[in-house]
Amino acid sequence: MKATVINYRGGKRTQKVNQFILSPEKSKNKEEASKLLGKKVEWTTPAGKKLVGEVTRIHGNSGAVVARFEKGLPGQALGTAIEIQA
């Protein structure tokens, strides 16, 4: 399943650089997003390297999820496509 990297997860003055908010294309509410918990996510760099993370929780009511990566993604990942493994 495809998703889009929306932003870093953070608060008013903090930013979690290894956690990202993702917007899956087929998830429109909390119930659909909860089915994605525990799934692996994979982002491919322009050079072809694959960075792997995991969906850890839902984010809000509109179907967004939070994915945690080992070291995080570069800033160039914002707004790009990411693959959620089925």
C-alpha positions as CSV (number, residue, x, y, z in Angstrom):
1,M,0.0,0.0,0.0
2,K,1.3,3.5,-0.8
3,A,1.4,6.3,1.6
4,T,2.8,9.9,1.7
5,V,5.3,11.2,4.3
6,I,3.5,14.2,5.8
7,N,5.8,15.5,8.5
8,Y,8.0,14.7,11.5
9,R,6.1,13.9,14.7
10,G,6.6,16.7,17.2
11,G,5.2,19.2,19.7
12,K,5.3,22.9,20.0
13,R,9.1,23.1,20.6
14,T,10.3,19.6,19.8
15,Q,10.7,17.4,16.8
16,K,11.1,13.6,16.9
17,V,13.5,13.0,14.0
18,N,13.0,9.2,13.9
19,Q,9.2,9.4,13.9
20,F,7.1,10.4,10.9
21,I,3.4,11.0,10.2
22,L,2.2,9.1,7.2
23,S,-1.0,9.4,5.2
24,P,-2.0,6.1,3.7
25,E,-4.0,6.4,0.5
26,K,-6.7,3.9,1.4
27,S,-7.1,4.9,5.1
28,K,-9.8,7.5,5.8
29,N,-10.6,7.0,9.4
30,K,-9.3,5.6,12.7
31,E,-10.7,2.1,12.2
32,E,-8.9,1.6,8.8
33,A,-5.7,3.1,10.2
34,S,-5.7,0.7,13.2
35,K,-5.4,-2.3,10.8
36,L,-2.0,-1.0,9.8
37,L,-0.4,-1.1,13.2
38,G,2.7,-3.3,13.4
39,K,3.2,-3.2,9.6
40,K,6.7,-2.5,8.1
41,V,7.2,0.6,6.0
42,E,10.0,1.1,3.5
43,W,11.3,4.3,2.0
44,T,13.7,4.1,-0.9
45,T,16.4,6.8,-1.3
46,P,17.1,8.3,-4.7
47,A,20.3,6.2,-4.7
48,G,18.3,3.0,-4.2
49,K,19.0,2.4,-0.5
50,K,16.0,1.1,1.5
51,L,15.2,2.5,5.0
52,V,12.8,0.3,7.0
53,G,10.5,1.3,9.9
54,E,7.3,0.2,11.6
55,V,3.9,1.7,12.0
56,T,3.5,2.2,15.8
57,R,0.2,4.2,16.3
58,I,-2.6,6.1,14.7
59,H,-2.5,9.9,14.5
60,G,-5.7,11.8,14.7
61,N,-9.1,10.9,13.3
62,S,-8.5,11.1,9.6
63,G,-6.5,7.8,9.0
64,A,-2.9,9.1,9.5
65,V,-0.4,6.8,11.2
66,V,3.0,7.3,12.9
67,A,5.9,5.3,11.8
68,R,9.2,4.9,13.8
69,F,12.5,4.4,12.1
70,E,15.9,3.3,13.6
71,K,17.8,6.4,12.6
72,G,15.1,8.4,10.9
73,L,14.7,9.7,7.3
74,P,16.3,12.7,5.7
75,G,14.4,15.9,5.2
76,Q,14.1,15.1,1.5
77,A,11.7,12.4,2.4
78,L,8.9,14.8,3.3
79,G,6.2,14.8,0.7
80,T,7.4,11.7,-1.0
81,A,5.9,8.2,-1.4
82,I,6.5,5.4,1.0
83,E,5.5,1.7,0.8
84,I,3.6,0.0,3.6
85,Q,4.1,-3.7,3.4
86,A,0.9,-5.8,3.4
